[in-house]
Amino acid sequence: MAAASIKSNNNKISLAMERTGQWVISQDIPTDVVVEVGEVGFNLHKFMLVAKSNYVRKLILESKVPDLARIDLSDIPGGAEIFEKAAKFCYGVNFEITVHNVAALRCAADYLQMTDKYSDGNLAGRTEDFLSQAALTSLSGAVVVLKSCEDLLPVAEDLKIVQRCVDVATVKACNEANFPSRSPPNWWTEELSILPIPFFEKIIQAMKLRGAKPLTLATAIITYAERSLASLSPQHLSSAPPCQQSSNPAHKQLLESIVKLLPPDKTALPINFLCRLLRTGTLLRASPGSKAELEKRVSAVMEHATVDDLLVLSFTSDGESLLDLESVRRVVSGFVEKEKSVAVFNAGDFEEVCSAAMQRVAKTVDAYLGEVATCGELSISKFNGIANLVPKAARKVDDDLYRAIDIYLKAHPNLDEIEREKVCSAMDPLKLSYEARVHASQNKRLPLQITLHALYYDQLKLRSGSGLGHNTKDAPTTRTQVQADVSLIKENDDLRAELQKMKMLITEVHQGKNQQGSSSSTTKGGGGGTRRPTFFSSVSKKLGKLNPFKNGSKDTSTIEDVVDITKPRKRRYRGRKGEDLIFEERLVDYLDEMILNYKGPVRSSGNVAQLSFGEETAKEVSLDAAELGKQNADVVAALATENAGALKSEVKQIEWMIRITFGDYELSYSQ
């Protein structure tokens, strides 16, 4: 290994000797010193170097070695390549000074002390003339020289080369921004974008001091960020584990430096650029301060955001998995808080009236939710967390939000009823358009509560004759009524199961009684079958006993009802308000059984028969007063109308009334 290294060094030295041998003045005088620069050696003449370099002269004079044969100049700025040009200058060999090497030659001249003070027309003077007369006369020249100073620090700063380049570039850039001299007008931003971030920072700060407009600064920063951050591998950023995404400190420092350079005017930068910058910060795991600053800037211009801008923040590069929803939540929340502050300042009611900007953001957020709803890893809390950030008043209709909710329910088919209700809680069913309500009423993915909201609201509109348009003033009352009805209907779902069990038990009891009395009973009407008594035929016995007109009419208390009327599966009645009502047979049969098996006290007052069910009894039959009133009132009235003929045969056309009470609640029906 050591032998190979020695051989490599010897090859470099021999190449350097071959190269320098082409321009050494005299081949007759043998070289007497080897100058080593790193791993490269140059065979030169001492007297030629001493004539131009005061530093070499001092090394030779101050050397403790009588005949110094080797000099180590590995610290020279620019390395072996620049020293070769400096040596050529010592030998009087022509070479080209350019904007790419002038800074290094100036630094090397200072290192070798090749100044005009030591020798007229020396290398330092030549490079200074080139800087002032050629390199620093244009923006492009100043930028190239400044970029070459990256490897020459701190010597280049000590010699004021960096500052001179920054000053020239600043003046030229500001002039071009105000008075473009070529096309395209922003060509100067491309020139600045090749600089390292420390030098770019110096120019931007100098432009601020010169009063550059925020839009001018923003244009330069956008071009620089797009060019410098484009070198980051998207595949690496999206696929690498979080612990490796920030493994390159230079990338992270670059981003944070760009964030610090952003102009104070938060509206100077377009939102799509800010979103891409924030996404890069998330991938690189930038500092919390940098991310917070970017989120504030995005919030400030949120009204101009599109769905794609928000999706940039949310998904990985492949679009397969969610990246960061918290940034989106904070951005939307920041905008809402800003709108609230404006409303308070203007003495407005933010809950009732929202600005046009807030309404635009609401539509964007709803459309965004529709895009991310298909992600399997999106939880209900995160979905609702973003949806609920938007004030209710910002949505004139909830159609877009309903679409997002429907997509979420379709993408998450395993949600139970409670979870689906949580998803739908962000939406107001009464703010759906007619078309959306029709769709919702047929949507099996929605929970029962939302479906009933849609159906019930349109039914109320039809009955009230107000059409299908939405009246926002009626929404709170309707919503309260619907919620109460939905709660009762849900309870009914549970009650019906219990009632079915009770009905089966009652049927078994009746069948037992009928079997016991079948041997002693006779059948009227030529042996036809006997129908189960209706509730009025059973109650008529009690009414006959309580009827005050009994003595003036025929006593029919012993006549049994033998008319066989087969009830259809469903019945249509005219309600008390003239509306059509359709009720299932099981609900009708239940009321039959309830009154048929009534064992409580019967009170009479004139032509009124009152059947009372206490609260405990009401609980036993799984009904409460509110449910009876809202769900079964029209059913009872319809049954009374249907059986009016049987009742009238008892009371001879006299007006009648049946009053049923459940605890403190009372229902009265008259004919």
C-alpha positions as CSV (number, residue, x, y, z in Angstrom):
1,M,0.0,0.0,0.0
2,A,2.8,2.4,1.0
3,A,4.7,1.4,-2.2
4,A,1.7,2.2,-4.3
5,S,1.3,5.6,-2.7
6,I,5.0,6.5,-3.2
7,K,4.7,5.4,-6.9
8,S,1.6,7.6,-7.3
9,N,3.3,10.6,-5.8
10,N,6.3,10.1,-8.0
11,N,4.1,10.0,-11.1
12,K,2.5,13.3,-10.1
13,I,5.9,14.9,-9.6
14,S,7.1,13.6,-12.9
15,L,4.0,14.9,-14.7
16,A,4.5,18.3,-13.0
17,M,8.2,18.3,-14.0
18,E,7.3,17.4,-17.6
19,R,4.7,20.2,-17.7
20,T,7.0,22.9,-16.1
21,G,9.9,21.8,-18.3
22,Q,8.0,23.1,-21.3
23,W,8.1,26.7,-20.0
24,V,11.3,26.9,-17.8
25,I,13.5,29.6,-19.3
26,S,16.7,27.7,-19.4
27,Q,17.2,24.0,-19.7
28,D,21.0,24.6,-19.3
29,I,20.6,25.5,-15.6
30,P,19.5,22.6,-13.5
31,T,16.6,23.2,-11.1
32,D,17.6,23.5,-7.5
33,V,14.3,23.4,-5.6
34,V,11.2,21.2,-5.5
35,V,8.0,23.1,-4.6
36,E,5.4,20.7,-3.2
37,V,1.7,21.7,-3.3
38,G,-0.3,18.9,-1.8
39,E,0.8,15.8,-3.6
40,V,2.2,17.6,-6.7
41,G,5.8,18.7,-6.9
42,F,7.3,21.3,-9.2
43,N,11.1,21.3,-10.0
44,L,12.0,25.0,-10.3
45,H,14.8,27.5,-9.9
46,K,15.1,29.4,-6.6
47,F,16.3,32.7,-8.2
48,M,13.2,32.8,-10.5
49,L,10.8,32.4,-7.6
50,V,12.7,34.8,-5.3
51,A,12.6,37.5,-7.9
52,K,8.8,37.8,-7.7
53,S,7.8,36.1,-4.3
54,N,8.9,37.7,-1.1
55,Y,7.4,34.8,0.8
56,V,9.7,32.3,-1.0
57,R,12.7,34.6,-0.4
58,K,12.0,34.6,3.3
59,L,11.6,30.8,3.5
60,I,15.0,30.4,1.9
61,L,16.8,33.0,4.0
62,E,15.3,31.9,7.2
63,S,15.8,28.2,6.6
64,K,18.1,26.4,9.0
65,V,19.0,24.0,6.2
66,P,22.1,25.3,4.3
67,D,20.9,24.3,0.9
68,L,17.1,24.2,1.0
69,A,16.0,21.8,-1.7
70,R,12.2,21.4,-0.9
71,I,9.6,23.9,-0.1
72,D,6.1,23.0,1.0
73,L,3.4,25.4,-0.2
74,S,0.4,23.2,0.3
75,D,-1.5,26.0,2.0
76,I,-1.5,28.2,-1.1
77,P,-5.1,29.3,-2.1
78,G,-6.2,27.6,-5.3
79,G,-3.9,24.6,-4.9
80,A,-1.5,23.2,-7.5
81,E,-3.3,24.6,-10.5
82,I,-3.1,28.2,-9.3
83,F,0.5,27.8,-8.1
84,E,1.5,26.6,-11.6
85,K,0.1,29.9,-13.0
86,A,1.9,31.9,-10.3
87,A,5.1,30.1,-11.2
88,K,4.6,30.8,-14.9
89,F,4.3,34.5,-13.9
90,C,7.6,34.3,-12.2
91,Y,9.2,32.8,-15.3
92,G,7.5,35.4,-17.5
93,V,5.4,32.8,-19.3
94,N,2.1,34.2,-20.6
95,F,-1.2,32.7,-19.4
96,E,-4.8,33.8,-19.4
97,I,-6.5,35.6,-16.4
98,T,-10.3,35.0,-16.5
99,V,-13.2,35.6,-14.2
100,H,-13.0,32.0,-13.1
101,N,-9.4,32.2,-11.8
102,V,-8.8,35.9,-11.0
103,A,-9.9,35.6,-7.4
104,A,-7.7,32.6,-6.8
105,L,-4.7,34.3,-8.4
106,R,-5.3,37.4,-6.3
107,C,-5.4,35.3,-3.2
108,A,-2.3,33.3,-4.2
109,A,-0.5,36.5,-5.0
110,D,-1.2,37.7,-1.5
111,Y,-0.1,34.4,0.0
112,L,3.2,34.4,-2.0
113,Q,3.6,38.2,-1.3
114,M,3.9,38.9,-5.0
115,T,3.0,42.6,-4.6
116,D,4.0,45.7,-6.5
117,K,5.7,46.8,-3.3
118,Y,8.1,43.9,-3.7
119,S,8.4,44.0,-7.5
120,D,6.9,46.3,-10.0
121,G,4.1,44.9,-12.2
122,N,3.7,41.9,-9.9
123,L,0.9,39.4,-9.9
124,A,-1.2,41.2,-7.3
125,G,-1.4,44.3,-9.4
126,R,-2.2,42.5,-12.5
127,T,-5.2,40.7,-10.9
128,E,-6.4,43.9,-9.3
129,D,-6.5,45.6,-12.7
130,F,-8.4,42.7,-14.2
131,L,-11.0,42.7,-11.3
132,S,-11.7,46.4,-11.6
133,Q,-11.5,46.8,-15.4
134,A,-13.1,43.6,-16.6
135,A,-14.5,41.1,-14.1
136,L,-16.6,43.5,-11.9
137,T,-18.0,45.6,-14.7
138,S,-21.0,43.3,-15.3
139,L,-23.5,41.3,-13.2
140,S,-22.4,38.0,-14.8
141,G,-18.7,38.7,-14.1
142,A,-19.3,39.7,-10.5
143,V,-21.4,36.5,-9.9
144,V,-18.8,34.2,-11.4
145,V,-16.0,35.8,-9.4
146,L,-18.1,35.6,-6.2
147,K,-18.9,32.0,-6.8
148,S,-15.2,31.2,-7.2
149,C,-14.5,32.7,-3.8
150,E,-16.4,29.8,-2.1
151,D,-13.1,27.8,-1.7
152,L,-11.0,30.8,-1.0
153,L,-12.4,31.9,2.3
154,P,-11.4,33.6,4.5
155,V,-8.6,35.1,2.4
156,A,-11.1,36.3,-0.2
157,E,-13.1,38.1,2.4
158,D,-9.9,39.6,4.0
159,L,-8.9,41.0,0.6
160,K,-12.5,42.5,0.2
161,I,-13.0,40.5,-3.0
162,V,-16.3,39.1,-1.7
163,Q,-17.7,42.4,-0.6
164,R,-16.7,44.1,-3.9
165,C,-18.5,41.4,-5.8
166,V,-21.6,41.6,-3.6
167,D,-21.7,45.4,-4.1
168,V,-21.5,45.2,-7.8
169,A,-24.0,42.3,-8.1
170,T,-26.5,44.2,-5.8
171,V,-26.3,47.4,-7.9
172,K,-26.6,45.6,-11.2
173,A,-29.5,43.4,-10.0
174,C,-31.5,46.3,-8.7
175,N,-31.0,48.2,-11.9
176,E,-32.1,45.3,-14.0
177,A,-35.2,44.8,-11.8
178,N,-36.2,48.4,-12.3
179,F,-35.0,48.9,-15.9
180,P,-34.5,45.6,-17.7
181,S,-31.9,45.7,-20.4
182,R,-32.5,42.4,-22.0
183,S,-35.1,39.7,-22.4
184,P,-36.5,37.9,-20.4
185,P,-36.7,40.7,-17.8
186,N,-35.9,38.3,-14.9
187,W,-32.7,37.0,-16.5
188,W,-30.7,38.5,-13.6
189,T,-32.4,36.1,-11.1
190,E,-31.0,33.1,-13.1
191,E,-27.5,34.6,-12.7
192,L,-27.9,34.9,-8.9
193,S,-29.2,31.4,-8.6
194,I,-25.8,29.8,-9.2
195,L,-24.4,31.3,-6.0
196,P,-23.9,29.4,-2.8
197,I,-26.5,30.3,-0.2
198,P,-24.1,32.4,2.0
199,F,-23.3,34.7,-0.9
200,F,-26.9,34.8,-2.1
201,E,-27.9,35.9,1.4
202,K,-25.4,38.7,1.3
203,I,-26.9,40.0,-2.0
204,I,-30.5,39.8,-0.9
205,Q,-29.7,41.6,2.4
206,A,-27.9,44.3,0.4
207,M,-30.8,44.6,-2.0
208,K,-33.1,45.1,1.0
209,L,-30.9,47.9,2.3
210,R,-31.1,49.5,-1.1
211,G,-34.9,49.5,-0.9
212,A,-35.7,46.7,-3.4
213,K,-39.4,46.0,-3.6
214,P,-40.7,42.8,-1.9
215,L,-41.8,41.5,-5.3
216,T,-38.3,41.9,-6.6
217,L,-36.9,40.0,-3.7
218,A,-39.5,37.4,-4.0
219,T,-38.7,36.8,-7.7
220,A,-35.1,36.3,-6.9
221,I,-35.8,34.0,-4.0
222,I,-38.3,31.8,-5.9
223,T,-35.8,31.3,-8.8
224,Y,-33.0,30.5,-6.4
225,A,-35.1,28.1,-4.3
226,E,-36.5,26.2,-7.3
227,R,-33.0,25.8,-8.8
228,S,-31.2,24.8,-5.6
229,L,-33.9,22.6,-4.1
230,A,-34.5,20.9,-7.5
231,S,-31.2,19.0,-6.9
232,L,-32.7,17.1,-4.0
233,S,-33.9,13.6,-5.1
234,P,-37.7,13.3,-4.8
235,Q,-37.3,9.5,-4.7
236,H,-34.9,9.8,-1.9
237,L,-37.0,12.2,0.0
238,S,-40.3,10.3,-0.4
239,S,-38.9,6.8,0.1
240,A,-36.3,7.3,2.7
241,P,-37.2,6.7,6.4
242,P,-37.7,9.8,8.5
243,C,-34.5,9.3,10.3
244,Q,-32.6,9.4,6.9
245,Q,-34.6,12.2,5.3
246,S,-32.7,14.8,7.3
247,S,-29.4,13.0,7.2
248,N,-27.9,15.7,5.0
249,P,-27.5,18.8,7.2
250,A,-26.6,20.9,4.1
251,H,-30.1,20.4,2.6
252,K,-31.8,21.3,5.8
253,Q,-29.6,24.3,6.4
254,L,-30.3,25.5,2.8
255,L,-34.0,25.4,3.3
256,E,-34.0,27.1,6.6
257,S,-31.7,29.9,5.1
258,I,-34.2,30.4,2.3
259,V,-37.0,30.7,4.8
260,K,-35.1,33.4,6.7
261,L,-34.7,35.4,3.4
262,L,-38.4,35.6,2.6
263,P,-39.6,39.2,2.4
264,P,-41.7,40.6,5.3
265,D,-44.7,41.1,3.0
266,K,-46.4,37.7,3.3
267,T,-48.5,38.3,0.1
268,A,-45.4,38.8,-2.1
269,L,-44.9,35.0,-2.6
270,P,-47.4,32.8,-4.5
271,I,-49.1,30.1,-2.5
272,N,-48.0,27.2,-4.7
273,F,-44.4,28.1,-4.1
274,L,-45.0,28.3,-0.4
275,C,-46.7,25.0,-0.3
276,R,-43.9,23.3,-2.1
277,L,-41.4,24.9,0.2
278,L,-43.4,23.7,3.2
279,R,-43.6,20.2,1.8
280,T,-39.8,20.2,1.4
281,G,-39.5,21.4,5.0
282,T,-41.6,18.5,6.2
283,L,-39.6,15.9,4.2
284,L,-36.3,17.4,5.5
285,R,-37.6,17.6,9.0
286,A,-36.9,21.3,9.2
287,S,-36.9,23.2,12.5
288,P,-40.3,23.9,14.0
289,G,-39.6,27.6,13.6
290,S,-39.1,27.4,9.9
291,K,-42.2,25.2,9.4
292,A,-44.3,27.6,11.6
293,E,-43.1,30.6,9.5
294,L,-44.1,28.8,6.3
295,E,-47.5,27.8,7.6
296,K,-48.2,31.4,8.7
297,R,-47.3,32.6,5.2
298,V,-49.6,30.0,3.5
299,S,-52.4,31.0,5.9
300,A,-52.0,34.6,4.8
301,V,-52.7,33.8,1.2
302,M,-55.0,30.8,1.8
303,E,-57.8,32.3,-0.2
304,H,-55.8,31.8,-3.4
305,A,-55.1,28.1,-2.7
306,T,-56.2,25.3,-5.0
307,V,-56.9,21.7,-4.1
308,D,-53.6,20.8,-5.8
309,D,-51.7,23.2,-3.5
310,L,-53.1,21.4,-0.4
311,L,-52.5,18.0,-1.9
312,V,-48.9,18.9,-2.3
313,L,-48.7,19.2,1.5
314,S,-50.5,15.9,2.1
315,F,-49.1,13.1,-0.1
316,T,-45.8,11.6,-0.7
317,S,-44.2,12.0,-4.2
318,D,-45.8,8.7,-5.4
319,G,-49.2,9.9,-4.2
320,E,-49.8,6.6,-2.4
321,S,-49.7,7.5,1.2
322,L,-50.4,10.5,3.4
323,L,-47.5,12.7,4.4
324,D,-48.7,15.4,6.7
325,L,-52.3,16.5,7.5
326,E,-51.3,18.5,10.5
327,S,-49.8,21.2,8.3
328,V,-53.0,21.5,6.4
329,R,-55.0,21.7,9.6
330,R,-52.8,24.4,11.0
331,V,-52.8,26.4,7.7
332,V,-56.6,26.3,7.5
333,S,-57.0,27.1,11.2
334,G,-54.6,30.1,10.9
335,F,-56.7,31.5,8.0
336,V,-60.0,31.1,10.0
337,E,-58.5,32.9,13.0
338,K,-57.3,35.7,10.8
339,E,-60.8,36.0,9.3
340,K,-62.3,36.1,12.9
341,S,-59.9,38.9,13.8
342,V,-61.0,40.9,10.8
343,A,-64.7,40.3,11.6
344,V,-64.2,41.5,15.2
345,F,-62.3,44.5,14.0
346,N,-65.2,45.4,11.7
347,A,-67.8,44.7,14.4
348,G,-69.3,41.9,12.4
349,D,-70.7,38.6,13.4
350,F,-68.4,35.9,12.1
351,E,-70.8,33.1,13.0
352,E,-73.6,34.6,10.8
353,V,-71.8,36.2,7.8
354,C,-68.5,35.1,6.3
355,S,-66.3,36.9,3.8
356,A,-66.1,35.9,0.1
357,A,-62.5,34.7,0.9
358,M,-63.7,32.5,3.7
359,Q,-66.4,31.0,1.4
360,R,-63.7,30.3,-1.3
361,V,-61.6,28.6,1.3
362,A,-64.6,26.5,2.4
363,K,-65.1,25.2,-1.1
364,T,-61.4,24.4,-1.5
365,V,-61.3,22.5,1.8
366,D,-64.4,20.5,1.0
367,A,-62.9,19.6,-2.4
368,Y,-59.6,18.7,-0.7
369,L,-61.4,16.4,1.7
370,G,-63.0,14.6,-1.2
371,E,-59.5,13.9,-2.6
372,V,-58.0,12.6,0.6
373,A,-61.1,10.7,1.7
374,T,-60.1,7.7,-0.3
375,C,-57.0,7.1,1.9
376,G,-57.5,4.1,4.1
377,E,-55.2,5.5,6.9
378,L,-57.2,8.7,7.2
379,S,-58.9,8.5,10.6
380,I,-62.4,10.0,11.4
381,S,-60.9,12.4,13.9
382,K,-58.5,13.8,11.3
383,F,-61.2,14.0,8.6
384,N,-63.6,15.8,11.0
385,G,-60.8,17.9,12.4
386,I,-60.2,19.6,9.1
387,A,-63.9,19.7,8.1
388,N,-65.0,21.4,11.3
389,L,-62.4,24.1,11.0
390,V,-64.6,25.9,8.4
391,P,-67.4,27.9,10.0
392,K,-70.9,26.7,9.3
393,A,-71.8,30.1,7.8
394,A,-69.0,29.8,5.2
395,R,-70.9,27.0,3.4
396,K,-74.1,28.2,1.7
397,V,-74.8,24.5,0.8
398,D,-73.1,21.4,2.1
399,D,-73.1,19.5,-1.2
400,D,-69.3,19.5,-1.5
401,L,-68.9,18.3,2.0
402,Y,-71.6,15.7,1.5
403,R,-69.7,14.4,-1.5
404,A,-66.5,14.1,0.6
405,I,-68.3,12.3,3.4
406,D,-69.9,9.9,0.9
407,I,-66.5,9.1,-0.6
408,Y,-65.1,8.6,2.9
409,L,-67.9,6.2,3.8
410,K,-67.4,4.3,0.5
411,A,-63.6,4.0,1.1
412,H,-64.2,2.8,4.7
413,P,-67.0,0.2,4.4
414,N,-66.4,-1.4,7.8
415,L,-67.5,1.6,9.9
416,D,-70.4,0.9,12.3
417,E,-73.4,3.1,12.8
418,I,-71.9,5.3,15.5
419,E,-68.7,5.8,13.5
420,R,-70.7,6.8,10.4
421,E,-72.6,9.3,12.5
422,K,-69.4,10.8,13.7
423,V,-68.2,11.2,10.1
424,C,-71.6,12.9,9.1
425,S,-71.6,15.1,12.2
426,A,-69.6,17.7,10.2
427,M,-72.4,18.1,7.8
428,D,-75.7,19.9,8.2
429,P,-78.3,17.8,6.3
430,L,-80.7,20.8,6.2
431,K,-78.2,22.7,4.1
432,L,-78.1,20.2,1.2
433,S,-79.6,21.1,-2.1
434,Y,-82.7,19.3,-3.3
435,E,-80.6,17.1,-5.6
436,A,-78.3,16.2,-2.8
437,R,-81.1,15.4,-0.4
438,V,-82.7,13.1,-3.0
439,H,-79.3,11.3,-3.3
440,A,-78.9,11.2,0.5
441,S,-82.4,9.7,0.9
442,Q,-81.4,6.8,-1.3
443,N,-77.8,6.4,0.0
444,K,-77.5,3.2,2.0
445,R,-74.0,4.2,3.2
446,L,-75.4,7.1,5.3
447,P,-76.6,6.5,8.9
448,L,-80.4,6.5,9.6
449,Q,-80.3,9.9,11.1
450,I,-79.0,11.7,8.0
451,T,-81.4,9.8,5.7
452,L,-84.4,10.8,7.9
453,H,-83.2,14.4,7.9
454,A,-83.3,14.5,4.1
455,L,-86.8,12.8,3.9
456,Y,-88.3,14.7,6.8
457,Y,-87.3,18.2,5.6
458,D,-88.7,17.8,2.1
459,Q,-91.9,16.4,3.6
460,L,-92.3,19.4,5.8
461,K,-91.7,21.7,2.8
462,L,-94.3,19.9,0.8
463,R,-96.9,20.0,3.6
464,S,-96.3,23.7,4.3
465,G,-96.7,24.5,0.6
466,S,-93.3,26.4,0.6
467,G,-91.8,24.3,-2.2
468,L,-88.5,22.6,-2.1
469,G,-86.4,25.7,-1.6
470,H,-84.4,26.0,1.6
471,N,-85.3,28.6,4.2
472,T,-82.4,29.1,6.5
473,K,-84.6,30.8,9.1
474,D,-86.6,27.6,9.6
475,A,-83.4,25.4,9.8
476,P,-82.8,25.6,13.5
477,T,-86.4,24.7,14.4
478,T,-86.6,22.0,11.8
479,R,-83.3,20.6,12.9
480,T,-84.4,20.4,16.5
481,Q,-87.7,18.7,15.5
482,V,-85.9,16.2,13.2
483,Q,-83.4,15.4,15.8
484,A,-86.1,14.7,18.3
485,D,-88.0,12.5,15.8
486,V,-84.9,10.7,14.8
487,S,-84.2,9.9,18.5
488,L,-87.7,8.6,18.9
489,I,-87.5,6.5,15.7
490,K,-84.2,5.0,16.9
491,E,-85.9,4.1,20.1
492,N,-88.8,2.6,18.1
493,D,-86.3,0.3,16.4
494,D,-85.4,-1.1,19.8
495,L,-89.0,-1.0,21.0
496,R,-90.4,-3.0,18.1
497,A,-88.3,-5.9,18.9
498,E,-89.6,-5.9,22.5
499,L,-93.2,-5.3,21.3
500,Q,-92.9,-8.3,18.9
501,K,-92.0,-10.5,21.9
502,M,-95.0,-9.1,23.9
503,K,-97.3,-9.6,20.9
504,M,-96.3,-13.2,20.6
505,L,-96.9,-13.7,24.3
506,I,-100.4,-12.1,24.1
507,T,-101.2,-14.2,21.1
508,E,-100.3,-17.4,23.0
509,V,-102.5,-16.3,25.9
510,H,-105.5,-15.6,23.6
511,Q,-105.1,-18.9,21.8
512,G,-105.2,-20.7,25.2
513,K,-108.4,-18.8,26.2
514,N,-110.0,-19.6,22.8
515,Q,-109.2,-23.3,23.1
516,Q,-110.8,-23.4,26.6
517,G,-114.0,-21.7,25.5
518,S,-114.4,-23.4,22.1
519,S,-116.5,-26.3,23.5
520,S,-119.2,-24.0,24.9
521,S,-119.4,-21.3,22.2
522,T,-121.6,-21.4,19.2
523,T,-120.9,-19.9,15.8
524,K,-123.4,-17.5,14.1
525,G,-123.9,-16.9,10.4
526,G,-124.0,-20.4,9.1
527,G,-120.9,-21.7,10.8
528,G,-118.5,-19.0,9.4
529,G,-115.1,-18.4,11.2
530,T,-114.9,-16.0,14.0
531,R,-112.4,-13.1,13.6
532,R,-110.2,-11.8,16.4
533,P,-112.2,-9.0,18.1
534,T,-111.2,-5.5,17.3
535,F,-110.5,-3.1,20.1
536,F,-113.8,-1.2,19.6
537,S,-115.8,-4.4,19.7
538,S,-114.2,-5.3,23.0
539,V,-114.4,-1.8,24.5
540,S,-118.0,-1.5,23.4
541,K,-119.0,-3.7,26.3
542,K,-117.6,-1.2,28.7
543,L,-119.0,1.7,26.7
544,G,-122.4,0.0,26.9
545,K,-122.3,-0.2,30.6
546,L,-121.1,3.4,30.9
547,N,-123.4,4.8,28.3
548,P,-125.8,7.3,29.9
549,F,-128.3,6.7,27.0
550,K,-128.3,2.9,27.6
551,N,-131.9,2.8,28.9
552,G,-133.2,4.6,25.7
553,S,-131.5,2.3,23.3
554,K,-131.2,-1.3,22.4
555,D,-128.8,-3.2,24.7
556,T,-126.3,-4.8,22.4
557,S,-123.8,-5.7,25.0
558,T,-124.3,-9.4,24.5
559,I,-124.0,-9.2,20.7
560,E,-120.6,-10.4,19.5
561,D,-118.9,-8.9,16.5
562,V,-118.7,-11.7,13.9
563,V,-117.9,-9.6,10.8
564,D,-114.7,-10.9,9.4
565,I,-112.6,-8.0,8.0
566,T,-109.2,-9.0,6.7
567,K,-106.8,-6.1,7.2
568,P,-104.4,-5.3,4.4
569,R,-100.7,-5.2,5.0
570,K,-100.7,-1.5,5.0
571,R,-103.6,1.0,5.3
572,R,-104.1,4.5,4.0
573,Y,-106.1,7.0,6.1
574,R,-107.0,10.6,6.0
575,G,-105.4,12.3,9.0
576,R,-107.0,15.0,11.1
577,K,-105.3,17.7,9.0
578,G,-106.4,16.1,5.7
579,E,-103.0,14.6,4.8
580,D,-102.6,11.1,3.5
581,L,-101.2,8.7,6.1
582,I,-100.0,5.1,5.5
583,F,-99.3,2.9,8.5
584,E,-98.0,-0.6,8.8
585,E,-100.4,-3.3,10.1
586,R,-98.1,-4.2,12.9
587,L,-98.5,-0.7,14.4
588,V,-102.3,-1.0,14.0
589,D,-102.4,-4.4,15.6
590,Y,-100.3,-3.2,18.5
591,L,-102.9,-0.6,19.4
592,D,-105.6,-3.2,19.1
593,E,-103.8,-5.5,21.5
594,M,-103.0,-2.6,23.9
595,I,-106.6,-1.6,24.3
596,L,-108.0,-5.1,24.0
597,N,-106.0,-6.2,27.0
598,Y,-106.7,-3.1,29.0
599,K,-107.4,-4.1,32.6
600,G,-107.2,-0.7,34.3
601,P,-110.0,1.5,35.5
602,V,-112.6,3.0,33.1
603,R,-114.0,6.3,34.1
604,S,-117.0,8.0,32.4
605,S,-118.1,11.6,32.2
606,G,-121.1,12.1,30.1
607,N,-120.4,10.6,26.8
608,V,-116.7,10.3,27.5
609,A,-114.9,7.0,28.2
610,Q,-111.5,7.4,29.7
611,L,-108.9,4.6,29.7
612,S,-105.9,5.4,31.9
613,F,-102.4,3.8,31.7
614,G,-100.1,4.8,34.5
615,E,-96.4,5.6,33.9
616,E,-95.2,2.2,35.0
617,T,-97.7,0.5,32.7
618,A,-96.6,2.8,29.9
619,K,-93.0,1.6,30.5
620,E,-94.1,-2.0,30.5
621,V,-95.6,-1.6,27.0
622,S,-92.4,0.2,26.0
623,L,-94.2,3.5,25.1
624,D,-93.9,6.9,26.6
625,A,-96.2,9.8,26.1
626,A,-94.1,11.7,23.6
627,E,-93.7,8.6,21.4
628,L,-97.4,7.9,21.5
629,G,-98.2,11.4,20.6
630,K,-95.8,11.8,17.7
631,Q,-95.7,8.3,16.2
632,N,-99.2,6.8,16.8
633,A,-101.7,9.7,17.3
634,D,-102.9,9.6,13.7
635,V,-103.0,5.8,13.8
636,V,-105.4,5.8,16.8
637,A,-107.5,8.5,15.1
638,A,-107.7,6.5,11.9
639,L,-108.7,3.3,13.7
640,A,-111.4,5.3,15.5
641,T,-112.8,6.5,12.2
642,E,-112.6,3.0,10.7
643,N,-114.6,1.5,13.6
644,A,-117.1,4.4,13.9
645,G,-119.9,2.1,12.6
646,A,-119.5,-0.4,15.4
647,L,-119.5,2.4,18.0
648,K,-122.5,4.2,16.5
649,S,-124.5,1.0,16.8
650,E,-124.0,1.4,20.6
651,V,-124.7,5.1,21.1
652,K,-127.3,5.7,18.3
653,Q,-125.5,8.6,16.5
654,I,-124.7,10.4,19.7
655,E,-121.3,12.1,19.7
656,W,-118.7,10.1,21.5
657,M,-115.2,10.5,22.8
658,I,-112.5,8.1,24.0
659,R,-109.7,9.5,26.1
660,I,-106.5,7.6,26.7
661,T,-104.0,8.8,29.3
662,F,-100.4,7.8,29.9
663,G,-99.5,9.2,33.2
664,D,-99.8,13.0,32.9
665,Y,-100.1,12.8,29.1
666,E,-103.6,12.6,27.6
667,L,-105.0,11.8,24.1
668,S,-108.6,12.5,23.2
669,Y,-110.4,11.4,20.0
670,S,-114.0,12.2,19.1
671,Q,-116.4,11.5,16.3
